[in-house]
Amino acid sequence: MARYKLDPAEAVVFALAGPIIVWPGFNELPEWLVEQIRLERLAQNIRVLTGQEDGDEATDAEVLAYLHTASLAVPLPPEWCRIYFFLFAKYAGEEQARRILGPFLPSELSPDEERELRKLRRWLRRRAVRRFKEKLGRDR
């Protein structure tokens, strides 16, 4: 197995109880978001097992959790605000997001924003799997 890959049994445990990467010092997340992360990780496991994806990226809910906690600690640069707002709209629903964000709600991400989002997804997944494997007592 590759360093950041999980076998199927580990993947189920990771989905249900694996670490969620947040900004340091901001460990509390809304329960609905924790549940959403678990559900998205389980769905991702099915896609990985059926060969639809390789599982090397964190889910949108994981990215939302990280950006949410980061935004509580530091002002986000404009491109990260747009990514955060874009993901927020996915979970809040377009109508509510439009009511809250108004003209700041992006309808799509730029290619550069997509690239940065993908890099963050990969970083979050590597970090979460590394912490998970450390808890299992291997791959130190």
N, C-alpha and C positions, 0 to 999 in steps of 0.2 A: 504494500500500500504506500502511496505517496505520503509525504510528511503531513499534509493537511487534508487527507482523505479519511473517511470513516468507513468501516465495514457496515453492512446493513443493520446489525444489532446495535452497534454504537450510534448509528445515525438516528435510530428511534429514541434512544436515551437522550442524545444531544437535542433532538427536537423538543422533547418534553421537559428536560431539566438542564440543558446546557446553558452556559453563561450568556448573558446578554451584555454586549459591550456598550457602556455609557461613558459620558464625559466624566473624568475623575472627580469624585466628591459629590456626584449627583446620581445616586443609586435608586431613587424612587421613581417608578413609572406607573402610570394609570393601569389598573388591572386589565382593562379591555385591551390595552396595547400588548401586555405580556401574553394574554390569551391569543391575540392575533399573531404574534410572533410564533407561538407554538403551532398554531394551525398552518401558517405559511411554511414553517420548516417541515411539518409532516407532508404537506402537499409537494414540497420540493423533493423530499425523499422519494416519493412515488415517481416524479419526473426523472430523477437520477436513475432509479432502478429500471425504468422503462427506456432509458437511453435518450430522453428528450432534452436533458441538460447535464452538465458535468458537476454541478453542485459546488463550484468554487467561488460563488458569490453569495453574500448575505441577502436576505429577503428585503423587500421594500419596507416592511414593518420594522425590521432591525435598523435600517437606515433612518427611518423616521424617529425611532427611539434615541439613536445616537445624536441626530441633529437637534431633537427636542432638548436633550440634556445639555448639549453644547450651547444652544441658544440661551439657556439659563445662566451660563457662566460667562460667556463673552459675546460681544456683538458679532453676528455672522456677516461676512463679506456679501455684497449684493448677489453674486452668482450662487452662493450657498443659500441665501434667503429664497431665491427663486426655486432651487431644488427642494428646499424644505416646504415651501408653499405648495409646490406641485404635488409632493407626496401627501401633504396634509389634505389637499382636496380629494385625493383618492379615497381617504378614509372618512373624511367629514361629509363627503357628498358635495357635488358641484354647487347646489343651491346654497347650502350653509357656508361653504368656502367663499363663494362670491359675496355673500352678505358680510362675512367677517373681513375678507381681504380686499374686496372691491377691485379697483384697477390694478392691484398688485398680484392678482391671481394669474399665473402664467398658463396659457393653453397648451404649451409644449415647451420642451427644453431645447436649447441650442445644441449643436454638435459638441461644442466644448463642455457644456454642462453635462451632457450625456457621458462624455469621456471621464469627467471628474467623478460623476456618480458611480460609474463602473469601477473606477479605482478605489473609491471608498467602500463599495460592496465587497471587493476582493480583500481589502485590508481588514474590514470587520470580520469576514469569514475566517481568514487566517488567524486573527487574534482570538476569536471565540474557540476555534478548534484547538489551538495551542493551549489555551487555558483549560479546556475540557480534558485534553490528553494529560496535562500536568496533574489534574485532579485524579485521573485514573492511575497516575504514577508511572507514566512512560513518556518517552520522547522529550526528555528534558534537555 
